Amino acid sequence: MAASNGRTKRQRGEIETLPSGSLRVKVYAGVDPISGKRHYLTEVIPAGRTAAKEAEKARTRLLAQVDERRNPRTRATLDQLLDRWLEVADIEATTRMGYVNKLNKHVRPVLGKLPVGRLDAETLESFYASLRRCRDWCGGKAYVKHRVEGEHTCTAKCRPHVCKPLSASSVRQIHWILSGALSRAVRWRWIAVNPASQAEPPAPPHPDPQPPSPADAARIVSEAWRDPDWVALVWLAMTTGARRGELAALRWHHLDLAAGVLTLRRSAYLDEHGQLQEKDTKTHQQRRVALDPETIEVLRELYGRYVDRLAQLDAHAGPADYVFSPEPDNSRGYRPDTITQRYGRLASRLGIDSHIHSLRHYSATELINAGVDVRTVAGRLGHGGGGTTTLRVYAAWLSESDQRAASTLAARMPPRPITPTNRNAASSPYQQIASNLHQQIDAGRLQPGEELPTVAELAATYGVSVGTAHRAVALLTAQGLVSVTQGRRATVAAR
């Protein structure tokens, strides 16, 4: 169609024929805000009689998507959406602080000024990929990272920038934060579609708990025992699997030493002003954890030292006083980061790569290795979902425990009888030995009353372990082919 000025109107978008006969629709969608490159929307239509008609429909649809982004229902930026969302979202205090920190550090500097309507799945995935390359958004350019901003004299602290990728778990958290804000924007009708629901975040990292070994755990306790009050905290973290915030918020009325029960219902944290506060536990549930006699004794001794200090201060014990405290009168609890730093210094002195949360892993893995069921372990740790989290995080230890359970059951099973059908088809080493001896008895090469070789001799003859040879003799004994004398020598039974 000719325009009013006599010139032909340029058609938006193009349709090109591929060597396969398919049609590729391509529409210009502006400049990518992450990479700065020209951005196109494309779609391939398979070859066929209606391919041309379908290609025109696809071009119209892609153009509509471009126009929707260029003329969105709102001119609000992502920064404005995030501010509004944080005002109305019902988020726990510590979770909110984590959200704000990640948004201010990684999202707002790059995407904050972008209109919400122009945000799409490709932009988000490009953003995630950039974070996985470098958390500082260097763009692949070399520069010097100065110790301070503005004019200054450079020192050894002003070093060339080295790219450090943001972890996959952190990128996934950013994705879910943005998804929550954009979902609210859809509900408010700021945008028509949540682009985060179409974007693909990094795959979740494989759980890799690294608890200290029993030997390292013993060294940690021995080193911590230099301070009896401090070792009580480390000991309780090992035996109960409590989180550091839960230990920091623990008060004496949460302990029933007579019944041997610890109640965990509060958790300590630092607010945005660095002040110590308390809140519900991570899963908003209180849990009662049984204590073993040794742990009860450790806590009794801790309480005795606490009462002695109060007597020297001419003060009285109170049920609301903290169990673990840097103050002589236990009037103030530990800061969670103080616990982390002190434990980190202890582990460093011993040359052990460990952090305070590893003690929680130690408690869980030792319980699982001891054969405690997953639901009980999940209850002690405060995991939600009836053990789903426990199964996911400690799958390796559960598999190991399951293998031991199978071996234990097999050792308690009665021997499988040897029949003419399976005598020659025995596949296990002990079955092959038993079958061979059975054939010798049937052939008369081993007479009734004649002693069999010892299990050590059978093991050497057949190249197996003594335990395997013993199982072969036990199998023949169960079938009445062999009897064991008082001298523990197996002889061929009378038939």
C-alpha positions as CSV (number, residue, x, y, z in Angstrom):
1,M,0.0,0.0,0.0
2,A,1.3,3.5,-0.9
3,A,1.6,6.1,1.8
4,S,0.1,9.6,1.4
5,N,3.4,11.1,0.5
6,G,3.8,8.7,-2.4
7,R,6.5,6.5,-0.7
8,T,6.0,2.8,0.0
9,K,5.6,2.0,3.7
10,R,8.4,-0.2,5.0
11,Q,7.1,-3.5,6.3
12,R,8.1,-4.3,9.9
13,G,9.7,-7.7,10.4
14,E,10.9,-10.1,7.7
15,I,10.2,-13.6,6.6
16,E,13.0,-15.6,5.0
17,T,13.0,-19.1,3.4
18,L,15.5,-21.5,4.9
19,P,17.3,-24.2,2.9
20,S,15.0,-26.8,4.4
21,G,12.0,-25.0,3.0
22,S,10.9,-23.8,6.5
23,L,10.1,-20.1,7.0
24,R,11.9,-18.0,9.6
25,V,10.1,-15.0,11.0
26,K,12.4,-12.3,12.4
27,V,11.2,-9.0,14.1
28,Y,13.5,-6.3,15.5
29,A,12.9,-5.8,19.3
30,G,15.4,-3.1,20.2
31,V,18.7,-3.2,22.0
32,D,19.4,-5.8,24.8
33,P,19.9,-3.8,28.0
34,I,22.4,-6.4,29.3
35,S,24.7,-7.0,26.3
36,G,24.0,-3.8,24.3
37,K,23.4,-5.9,21.2
38,R,20.5,-5.7,18.8
39,H,17.7,-8.0,19.9
40,Y,15.4,-9.9,17.6
41,L,12.4,-12.1,18.2
42,T,12.3,-15.1,15.9
43,E,10.1,-18.1,15.1
44,V,10.5,-20.9,12.6
45,I,7.4,-22.2,10.7
46,P,7.7,-25.7,9.2
47,A,7.4,-26.1,5.4
48,G,3.9,-26.8,4.1
49,R,1.0,-25.5,2.1
50,T,-0.1,-23.1,4.8
51,A,3.5,-22.1,5.8
52,A,3.2,-18.6,4.3
53,K,-0.1,-17.9,6.1
54,E,1.2,-19.2,9.4
55,A,4.4,-17.1,9.0
56,E,2.3,-13.9,8.6
57,K,0.3,-14.8,11.8
58,A,3.6,-15.3,13.6
59,R,5.0,-12.0,12.4
60,T,1.8,-10.2,13.6
61,R,2.1,-11.9,17.0
62,L,5.8,-11.1,17.4
63,L,5.1,-7.5,16.4
64,A,2.3,-7.3,19.1
65,Q,4.8,-8.5,21.7
66,V,7.3,-5.8,20.7
67,D,4.6,-3.1,20.8
68,E,3.4,-4.3,24.2
69,R,7.0,-3.8,25.5
70,R,7.4,-0.4,23.8
71,N,4.0,0.9,25.1
72,P,3.4,-1.0,28.3
73,R,0.5,-0.3,30.6
74,T,2.8,1.4,33.0
75,R,6.0,3.4,32.8
76,A,7.2,2.2,36.1
77,T,10.7,0.9,36.4
78,L,11.8,-2.2,38.1
79,D,13.2,-0.1,41.0
80,Q,9.8,1.3,41.5
81,L,8.1,-2.1,41.4
82,L,10.6,-3.5,43.9
83,D,10.1,-0.6,46.3
84,R,6.3,-1.0,46.1
85,W,6.5,-4.8,46.5
86,L,8.7,-4.6,49.6
87,E,6.2,-2.2,51.1
88,V,3.3,-4.7,50.9
89,A,5.0,-8.1,51.0
90,D,4.7,-10.1,54.2
91,I,8.3,-11.3,54.6
92,E,10.1,-12.3,57.7
93,A,12.7,-9.8,59.0
94,T,15.8,-11.8,58.2
95,T,14.4,-12.9,54.8
96,R,13.6,-9.3,54.0
97,M,17.2,-8.2,54.9
98,G,18.6,-10.9,52.6
99,Y,16.2,-9.8,49.8
100,V,17.2,-6.1,50.1
101,N,20.9,-6.9,50.2
102,K,20.7,-9.0,47.0
103,L,18.5,-6.5,45.2
104,N,20.7,-3.5,46.1
105,K,24.0,-5.3,45.3
106,H,23.1,-7.2,42.1
107,V,19.8,-6.2,40.6
108,R,19.1,-2.5,41.0
109,P,22.5,-1.3,39.5
110,V,21.9,-3.2,36.3
111,L,18.1,-3.6,35.8
112,G,16.7,-1.0,38.2
113,K,16.1,1.7,35.6
114,L,14.6,-0.6,33.0
115,P,10.8,-0.2,32.5
116,V,9.0,-3.2,33.9
117,G,7.1,-3.7,30.6
118,R,10.4,-4.1,28.7
119,L,11.6,-6.9,30.9
120,D,11.4,-10.3,29.2
121,A,12.7,-13.9,29.7
122,E,15.7,-13.4,27.4
123,T,16.8,-10.3,29.3
124,L,16.6,-12.1,32.6
125,E,18.5,-15.2,31.4
126,S,21.2,-12.9,30.0
127,F,21.3,-11.2,33.4
128,Y,21.7,-14.6,35.2
129,A,24.4,-15.6,32.8
130,S,26.3,-12.4,33.4
131,L,26.1,-12.9,37.2
132,R,27.5,-16.5,36.7
133,R,30.5,-15.0,34.9
134,C,31.3,-12.1,37.2
135,R,29.4,-10.8,40.2
136,D,30.9,-7.3,39.8
137,W,29.6,-6.8,36.2
138,C,33.0,-6.1,34.7
139,G,31.8,-7.0,31.2
140,G,35.0,-8.8,30.5
141,K,37.0,-5.6,30.7
142,A,40.2,-5.3,32.7
143,Y,40.4,-2.6,35.4
144,V,41.9,-1.8,38.7
145,K,39.7,-2.3,41.8
146,H,40.7,0.6,44.1
147,R,40.4,0.3,47.8
148,V,38.5,3.7,48.1
149,E,36.6,5.9,45.7
150,G,37.8,9.3,44.6
151,E,41.3,10.6,44.3
152,H,43.8,8.8,46.5
153,T,47.3,7.3,46.4
154,C,47.1,3.7,45.3
155,T,48.5,1.0,47.7
156,A,48.9,-2.7,47.5
157,K,45.2,-2.9,48.2
158,C,44.4,-1.4,44.8
159,R,44.6,-4.6,42.7
160,P,43.5,-5.6,39.2
161,H,40.0,-7.0,39.1
162,V,39.6,-10.7,39.1
163,C,36.2,-12.1,38.0
164,K,34.4,-14.1,40.7
165,P,31.1,-15.7,39.6
166,L,28.1,-15.5,41.8
167,S,27.1,-19.0,43.0
168,A,24.2,-20.8,41.3
169,S,22.2,-20.9,44.6
170,S,22.5,-17.1,44.9
171,V,21.4,-16.6,41.3
172,R,18.4,-18.9,41.9
173,Q,17.5,-16.8,45.0
174,I,17.6,-13.6,42.9
175,H,15.4,-15.3,40.3
176,W,12.7,-16.2,42.9
177,I,12.9,-12.7,44.4
178,L,12.2,-11.2,41.0
179,S,9.6,-13.8,40.2
180,G,7.7,-12.8,43.4
181,A,7.8,-9.1,42.6
182,L,6.8,-9.6,38.9
183,S,4.0,-11.9,39.9
184,R,2.6,-9.1,42.1
185,A,3.0,-6.7,39.2
186,V,0.8,-9.0,37.1
187,R,-1.9,-9.1,39.8
188,W,-1.7,-5.3,39.9
189,R,-2.1,-5.2,36.1
190,W,1.2,-3.4,35.7
191,I,2.2,-6.0,33.1
192,A,0.3,-8.8,31.3
193,V,2.8,-11.7,31.8
194,N,5.4,-12.5,34.4
195,P,8.6,-12.8,32.4
196,A,10.4,-14.6,35.3
197,S,8.0,-17.6,34.8
198,Q,9.3,-18.0,31.3
199,A,13.0,-17.6,32.2
200,E,15.1,-20.5,33.3
201,P,17.3,-20.0,36.4
202,P,20.5,-22.1,37.0
203,A,19.9,-25.7,38.1
204,P,19.8,-26.1,41.9
205,P,23.2,-27.1,43.4
206,H,23.6,-30.6,44.5
207,P,23.5,-30.8,48.4
208,D,27.0,-31.4,49.7
209,P,27.0,-31.4,53.5
210,Q,30.5,-31.8,54.8
211,P,30.3,-32.7,58.5
212,P,33.5,-33.2,60.5
213,S,34.7,-36.8,60.9
214,P,34.3,-38.4,64.4
215,A,38.0,-37.9,64.9
216,D,37.9,-34.2,64.0
217,A,34.8,-33.8,66.2
218,A,36.7,-35.2,69.1
219,R,39.6,-32.8,68.4
220,I,37.1,-29.8,68.2
221,V,35.5,-30.7,71.6
222,S,39.0,-31.2,73.2
223,E,40.1,-27.8,72.0
224,A,36.9,-26.1,73.0
225,W,37.2,-27.5,76.5
226,R,39.7,-24.8,77.4
227,D,36.6,-22.7,78.0
228,P,34.0,-24.9,79.8
229,D,31.1,-22.5,78.9
230,W,32.1,-22.4,75.3
231,V,32.4,-26.1,74.9
232,A,28.9,-26.5,76.3
233,L,27.6,-24.6,73.3
234,V,29.7,-26.6,70.8
235,W,28.6,-29.8,72.6
236,L,24.9,-28.9,72.4
237,A,25.3,-28.0,68.7
238,M,26.7,-31.4,68.0
239,T,24.2,-33.4,70.0
240,T,21.0,-31.6,69.1
241,G,21.8,-30.2,65.6
242,A,20.4,-26.8,66.7
243,R,21.0,-23.8,64.4
244,R,23.4,-21.0,65.7
245,G,20.5,-18.5,66.0
246,E,18.5,-21.0,68.1
247,L,21.5,-21.6,70.4
248,A,22.0,-17.8,70.8
249,A,18.4,-17.3,71.8
250,L,18.3,-20.2,74.3
251,R,17.2,-19.3,77.8
252,W,17.2,-21.4,81.0
253,H,13.4,-21.8,81.0
254,H,13.7,-23.6,77.6
255,L,15.7,-26.4,79.4
256,D,14.1,-29.1,81.6
257,L,17.1,-30.9,82.9
258,A,15.0,-33.2,85.1
259,A,13.1,-34.5,82.2
260,G,16.1,-34.3,79.8
261,V,14.2,-32.1,77.2
262,L,15.3,-29.0,75.3
263,T,12.6,-26.8,73.8
264,L,13.7,-24.7,70.7
265,R,11.2,-22.0,69.9
266,R,13.1,-18.7,69.3
267,S,16.0,-17.7,67.1
268,A,18.4,-14.7,67.4
269,Y,19.3,-12.4,64.5
270,L,20.7,-9.0,63.8
271,D,18.4,-6.3,62.3
272,E,19.3,-3.8,59.7
273,H,20.8,-1.5,62.4
274,G,23.0,-4.3,63.8
275,Q,20.9,-4.7,66.9
276,L,20.3,-8.2,68.4
277,Q,16.6,-9.3,68.0
278,E,14.6,-12.5,68.3
279,K,12.1,-14.2,66.1
280,D,10.4,-17.6,65.5
281,T,12.6,-20.5,64.3
282,K,13.3,-20.8,60.6
283,T,10.3,-23.1,60.0
284,H,8.1,-21.2,62.5
285,Q,7.7,-24.3,64.7
286,Q,8.8,-25.1,68.2
287,R,10.4,-28.5,68.8
288,R,11.2,-30.5,71.8
289,V,14.6,-32.3,71.6
290,A,15.5,-35.2,74.0
291,L,18.9,-34.9,75.7
292,D,21.2,-37.8,76.5
293,P,22.6,-38.2,80.1
294,E,26.1,-36.9,79.1
295,T,24.6,-33.7,77.6
296,I,22.4,-33.2,80.7
297,E,25.5,-33.4,82.9
298,V,27.3,-30.8,80.7
299,L,24.4,-28.4,81.0
300,R,24.1,-29.1,84.8
301,E,27.8,-28.1,85.2
302,L,27.1,-25.0,83.0
303,Y,24.2,-24.0,85.2
304,G,26.3,-24.5,88.4
305,R,29.0,-22.1,87.0
306,Y,26.3,-19.6,86.1
307,V,24.8,-19.7,89.6
308,D,28.3,-19.3,91.2
309,R,29.0,-16.2,89.1
310,L,25.7,-14.6,90.1
311,A,26.5,-15.3,93.8
312,Q,29.7,-13.4,93.4
313,L,27.8,-10.5,91.7
314,D,25.2,-10.6,94.5
315,A,22.5,-11.4,91.9
316,H,19.8,-14.0,91.5
317,A,19.3,-16.5,88.8
318,G,16.3,-15.8,86.5
319,P,14.6,-18.3,84.1
320,A,14.7,-15.7,81.3
321,D,18.5,-15.4,81.5
322,Y,20.4,-16.7,78.5
323,V,22.1,-20.1,78.6
324,F,25.0,-18.9,76.5
325,S,26.2,-15.4,77.1
326,P,29.3,-13.2,76.9
327,E,28.2,-11.4,80.0
328,P,29.0,-12.6,83.6
329,D,25.3,-12.5,84.6
330,N,24.0,-14.0,81.3
331,S,21.8,-11.0,80.7
332,R,22.6,-10.8,77.0
333,G,22.9,-13.6,74.4
334,Y,25.6,-14.1,71.8
335,R,25.4,-12.5,68.5
336,P,25.1,-15.3,65.9
337,D,28.0,-14.0,63.9
338,T,30.2,-14.1,67.0
339,I,29.5,-17.8,67.4
340,T,30.4,-18.3,63.7
341,Q,33.7,-16.4,64.0
342,R,34.8,-18.0,67.3
343,Y,34.1,-21.5,66.0
344,G,35.9,-20.6,62.8
345,R,39.0,-19.5,64.7
346,L,38.9,-22.8,66.7
347,A,38.7,-24.9,63.6
348,S,41.5,-22.9,61.9
349,R,43.8,-23.5,64.9
350,L,43.3,-27.3,64.5
351,G,43.7,-27.1,60.7
352,I,40.1,-28.4,60.2
353,D,38.0,-27.0,57.3
354,S,34.7,-26.6,59.2
355,H,32.1,-24.0,60.1
356,I,29.5,-23.9,62.8
357,H,26.7,-25.2,60.5
358,S,28.9,-28.3,60.0
359,L,28.0,-29.4,63.5
360,R,24.4,-29.6,62.5
361,H,25.4,-31.8,59.6
362,Y,27.5,-33.9,62.0
363,S,24.5,-34.5,64.3
364,A,22.3,-35.5,61.3
365,T,24.8,-37.8,59.7
366,E,25.8,-39.6,62.9
367,L,22.1,-40.2,63.7
368,I,21.5,-41.6,60.2
369,N,24.6,-43.8,60.4
370,A,23.4,-45.1,63.7
371,G,20.2,-46.3,62.0
372,V,17.8,-43.6,63.3
373,D,14.8,-43.2,61.0
374,V,14.6,-40.1,58.8
375,R,11.4,-38.7,60.4
376,T,13.0,-38.7,63.8
377,V,16.1,-37.0,62.4
378,A,14.0,-34.4,60.6
379,G,12.1,-33.7,63.8
380,R,15.3,-33.1,65.8
381,L,16.7,-30.8,63.1
382,G,13.4,-28.9,62.6
383,H,13.1,-29.7,58.9
384,G,9.7,-29.2,57.4
385,G,7.9,-31.4,54.9
386,G,8.0,-34.6,57.1
387,G,11.6,-35.4,56.2
388,T,11.7,-34.3,52.5
389,T,14.5,-31.8,53.2
390,T,16.4,-34.4,55.2
391,L,16.1,-37.0,52.4
392,R,17.4,-34.4,49.8
393,V,20.3,-33.1,51.8
394,Y,21.5,-36.4,53.4
395,A,20.8,-38.7,50.5
396,A,24.4,-40.1,50.4
397,W,24.3,-41.1,54.1
398,L,20.9,-42.6,53.7
399,S,22.1,-44.7,50.8
400,E,25.1,-45.8,52.8
401,S,22.8,-46.7,55.8
402,D,20.5,-48.6,53.5
403,Q,23.3,-50.7,52.1
404,R,24.4,-51.6,55.6
405,A,20.8,-52.5,56.4
406,A,20.7,-54.8,53.4
407,S,23.9,-56.5,54.4
408,T,22.7,-56.9,58.0
409,L,19.5,-58.5,56.8
410,A,21.3,-60.9,54.4
411,A,23.6,-62.1,57.2
412,R,20.5,-63.0,59.3
413,M,18.7,-64.8,56.4
414,P,18.7,-68.6,56.5
415,P,21.0,-70.3,54.0
416,R,19.4,-70.9,50.6
417,P,19.0,-74.7,50.1
418,I,21.1,-76.5,47.5
419,T,18.9,-78.4,45.1
420,P,19.7,-80.4,41.9
421,T,18.3,-77.4,40.0
422,N,20.6,-74.8,41.5
423,R,23.6,-76.9,42.5
424,N,25.4,-76.3,39.2
425,A,24.0,-72.9,38.7
426,A,25.4,-71.4,42.0
427,S,26.7,-68.0,41.3
428,S,27.9,-66.6,44.7
429,P,31.4,-67.7,45.8
430,Y,30.1,-69.4,49.0
431,Q,27.4,-71.2,46.9
432,Q,30.1,-72.4,44.5
433,I,32.2,-73.8,47.3
434,A,29.2,-75.5,48.9
435,S,28.2,-77.0,45.6
436,N,31.7,-78.4,45.0
437,L,31.8,-80.0,48.4
438,H,28.3,-81.4,47.9
439,Q,29.4,-83.0,44.7
440,Q,32.4,-84.6,46.4
441,I,30.1,-86.0,49.1
442,D,27.7,-87.4,46.5
443,A,30.6,-88.9,44.6
444,G,31.9,-90.6,47.7
445,R,35.2,-88.7,47.7
446,L,34.2,-87.4,51.1
447,Q,33.0,-90.2,53.4
448,P,30.7,-89.9,56.4
449,G,32.7,-88.9,59.5
450,E,35.6,-87.6,57.4
451,E,36.7,-84.1,58.4
452,L,36.4,-81.2,55.9
453,P,39.2,-78.8,55.4
454,T,39.2,-75.9,57.9
455,V,37.6,-72.7,56.8
456,A,41.1,-71.1,56.5
457,E,42.2,-74.0,54.2
458,L,39.0,-73.6,52.1
459,A,39.5,-69.9,51.9
460,A,43.1,-70.4,50.6
461,T,42.0,-73.2,48.2
462,Y,39.2,-71.2,46.6
463,G,40.8,-67.7,46.9
464,V,38.1,-66.2,49.0
465,S,37.8,-64.7,52.4
466,V,37.4,-66.8,55.6
467,G,33.9,-65.4,56.0
468,T,32.9,-66.6,52.6
469,A,34.3,-70.1,53.3
470,H,32.5,-70.1,56.7
471,R,29.1,-69.3,54.9
472,A,29.7,-72.3,52.6
473,V,30.2,-74.7,55.5
474,A,27.2,-73.2,57.3
475,L,25.1,-73.8,54.2
476,L,26.0,-77.5,54.1
477,T,25.4,-77.7,57.9
478,A,21.9,-76.3,57.5
479,Q,21.2,-79.0,54.9
480,G,22.3,-81.8,57.2
481,L,25.2,-82.7,55.0
482,V,27.8,-81.6,57.5
483,S,28.0,-81.6,61.3
484,V,30.3,-79.6,63.6
485,T,32.1,-81.5,66.3
486,Q,33.0,-80.1,69.7
487,G,36.4,-79.3,68.4
488,R,34.8,-77.0,65.9
489,R,35.9,-79.2,63.0
490,A,33.2,-79.9,60.4
491,T,32.7,-83.5,59.4
492,V,30.6,-85.2,56.7
493,A,27.3,-86.3,58.4
494,A,26.1,-89.9,58.2
495,R,23.4,-90.4,55.5
